[in-house]
Amino acid sequence: MSEKRKTATAACSFKRSTKLHLRVESTRYRILAIQDFDSRALNLSEPIKEEWEDKVKELHRKNRTNVIQQLISEFGETNKDYKIKNFIALGPKSPSIIAFHNRFFAQVRTAFVMGAFYPALTGACALGERILNHLILVLREEFKATPEYKHVYRKDSFDDWALAIDTLAAWEVLLPNVIDDFRSLMRKRHEALHFRPETDRNDSPLALNAIKCLQKIIEDQFSGFGSQPWFVTSIPGEIYIKKDWEARPFIKKVYLPNGCLVGPRNRVEELMPKLRIVDTDDYDNVEISDEDFARLRLEFNEKGQPS
């Protein structure tokens, strides 16, 4: 069994053992980022519009009431209005692949909601550094032939942000805008950790800016959907990895372990509590382009997936 199939079957559960017979040439990795998404801030911040139908307005009010009760249960009754205000300020947490950050980023957001702004600020910066470290440690063996390797191969951790960012940029791991955002977070980190009297007065906006910056890094580099160059984006509501990106170290090490290797006639039978995908085993043993895969998938969806 190839490494790809070991990885995919570890991430997904298939109804029957057809996975071993799939033709690799006809398959793509499907990304189902359902594990880390919180849109409740949108429910609270979106105003009720006059042109909405009455039943839509009522549903929105009920949803808002339910969200408020959830937040009170999660964060406590004391100072509930203050906490809800902070929660709304954070905005939604976008879907992310299960990578290096989700659990700790949730803790950073919780600290902000509770009003622990300086811990939230330093936590966001520390998590940014942790992501840089994790990427280098996971990927560096793939770049032994590069000039940058000699600067990073001996160390087990890195506190030099500039070195880490420049190395990942040279390896073409980070998207251009993510490089800029990491440099911005680096500056916020230095300002937060080096004594500055104004931090005492501005801990809330400083923390929010750092969290938003880190959120943008996660959205752009680790997103479960979007316009990233490694995604097949022509299938509404579904995301697959482009075939020629599968061998790139970042995709191979970060995305593929969180994807499912499937053909164009796959269907999701169950999402929770465990992802289960049903697929067929009679694909032709021919290589197909991303465009052909998308066309076959769209045709399958248009015909209606069998129950």
Beta strands, then each sheet from edge to edge (+ up, - down):
strand 1: 13-14
strand 2: 28-31
strand 3: 231-232
strand 4: 239-241
strand 5: 259-262
strand 6: 267-270
strand 7: 276-278
sheet 1: 1+ 7+ 6-
sheet 2: 3+ 4- 2+ 5-
end
